[in-house]
Every structure is written in C-alpha cells, then in structure tokens.
Amino acid sequence: MADVPSVVEVRAQRASKPRVRQGTVADIPAFRALGEAVVPPTYGPIDEAYAQRMLDEWWIPEVFEKSLARNAHLVAEWDDEVVALADLGRLSQSYRQFPHVTGDREVMWKLYVHPDHHGRGIGSRLLAEVESMVEGEELWLEVVDGNDQAYDFYVARGFREVERVTDRQWPDDVWMRKTLGTRPR
Ligand SMILES: CC(C)(COP(=O)(O)OP(=O)(O)OC[C@H]1O[C@@H](n2cnc3c(N)ncnc32)[C@H](O)[C@@H]1OP(=O)(O)O)[C@@H](O)C(=O)NCCC(=O)NCCS
C-alpha cells in the first residue's frame, strides 16, 4: 500500500494543478491537437469557414515554429497533458500587418483552453502569468466578434474594448486593452 497517495497528498496534487511551463517546439504536435479540439467549437458557430481557415493557416507547425522563435509561449498541463496555450508577443514582431495601429503593442495572441478543462481556472491562471510577463503597462488582445464567452471573460478580468477592425470577408477583430499599471520588478 506504500504507493497509494494519502488524502493529504491527493489534495496537494489537485491544488498544484495545472502545471504551467514555457512552451517549446516539442509541444507543436500538442498545440495542433489543442487547436483541433478548441477552434471548431469556438469559431464554428460564428463562421465555419473562418474556423477552418484558422486551423489551416495559423494552427500549423510552420507558423508555430515562427511564433515560438519570437514570442513567449506558456502551456498548462493537466496530468502531463497539454490542455492550454497562451502566447505573448509584440505587434511589431508579427508577420501580420496592422495599418490602423501607430506604435507598438504587447499582445496576448492566444489564450486557448481545451474544452474538457474549461471553468477550472486554467485560463485565469495563464492570463495572470502573461500579465506578469508584460514589460510595459498595457496588455492588448484581439477577440473575434461573436466570441461572447471570451469577450465576457476578458471584461471580467479588467479588459476594455478599444476598437473594432472590420473585414468584409471575415468576422471583425475586436481589440481589447487592460492597463496593468506600474508594478515592482
Ligand atoms: C475563454 C477561456 C480562455 C477561459 O478559460 P477557462 O479556463 O475556461 O476560464 P477559468 O476557469 O479561468 O474562468 C472561468 C470563466 O470563464 C467563463 N467561461 C467561458 N467559457 C466557459 C466554459 N465553457 N465553461 C466554464 N466557464 C467558461 C466563465 O464564465 C468564467 O467567467 P467568470 O469567472 O468571469 O464568471 C476558455 O473558456 C477558452 O479557451 N475558450 C475557447 C477559446 C477562446 O475563445 N479563447 C479566447 C480567444 S481570444
């Protein structure tokens, strides 16, 4: 019976979940699997073609390799399985163009939790970790218009809508910002 964890040990294990660590290229297959699990239910109801485009153009190994080279990635593991991903980088480092923006922004490009693990505090935990990594006083992010669950999640955590970027072909991007203020370094 020596290997059976005690109630205290089990409680300690649960309290320490999820485990958060930096993402690496070794995680790319797990990122793709996460995308296949979370992108269709998130964006399919908004625009099915857009959900497919996301998977085909952005959740692919080549794009993850580029983004791992320039952005900070955090992963959350639950029972040694990657169940969530966050990605923080600078707008000026992105391969996309943002003609409406002057200056630079620190942007959380991704925050995705596997649907089986929603509501367990993983998204909040990763967001808090990302906020602690921001060098300036503001954290920005984009939400797809119609992703109301995520929009409400961010509003509840201090983000405010700043602007909408309209695209005739695809759903609009809603830009949100949170002022973090000065913190001890
Ligand atoms: C939005 C998201 C990142 C939140 O992460 P999470 O780990 O589920 O959130 P937490 O457990 O830390 O907090 C729960 C909060 O999320 C909200 N939530 C959103 N979707 C939820 C779901 N399916 N189940 C439970 N809670 C959900 C709850 O209302 C709760 O908000 P509140 O505390 O303000 O009431 C996650 O639901 C997700 O990955 N959604 C799909 C992908 C997505 O839209 N990502 C954002 C792209 S911009």
The ligand as an ORCA input file, in Angstrom:
! r2SCAN-3c Opt
* xyz 0 1
  C     -12.199     31.864    -22.513
  C     -11.274     30.803    -21.870
  C      -9.838     31.093    -22.265
  C     -11.437     30.881    -20.359
  O     -10.592     29.899    -19.778
  P     -11.137     28.953    -18.597
  O     -10.018     28.146    -18.123
  O     -12.341     28.243    -19.093
  O     -11.578     30.071    -17.558
  P     -11.477     29.998    -15.965
  O     -11.846     28.645    -15.496
  O     -10.208     30.591    -15.533
  O     -12.610     31.023    -15.580
  C     -13.938     30.678    -15.892
  C     -14.521     31.835    -16.606
  O     -14.644     31.595    -17.999
  C     -16.013     31.658    -18.385
  N     -16.198     30.571    -19.313
  C     -16.074     30.728    -20.635
  N     -16.348     29.568    -21.225
  C     -16.597     28.658    -20.268
  C     -16.946     27.281    -20.256
  N     -17.126     26.618    -21.405
  N     -17.080     26.641    -19.070
  C     -16.918     27.315    -17.908
  N     -16.615     28.631    -17.856
  C     -16.470     29.286    -19.020
  C     -16.831     31.562    -17.139
  O     -17.997     32.332    -17.308
  C     -15.914     32.127    -16.088
  O     -16.006     33.528    -16.077
  P     -16.206     34.312    -14.707
  O     -15.202     33.736    -13.721
  O     -15.926     35.731    -15.070
  O     -17.614     34.029    -14.330
  C     -11.659     29.370    -22.321
  O     -13.001     29.153    -21.998
  C     -11.402     29.072    -23.777
  O     -10.348     28.566    -24.132
  N     -12.398     29.329    -24.638
  C     -12.333     28.944    -26.037
  C     -11.200     29.628    -26.788
  C     -11.273     31.123    -26.748
  O     -12.300     31.724    -27.054
  N     -10.143     31.739    -26.414
  C     -10.010     33.166    -26.406
  C      -9.573     33.631    -27.741
  S      -9.438     35.393    -27.763
*
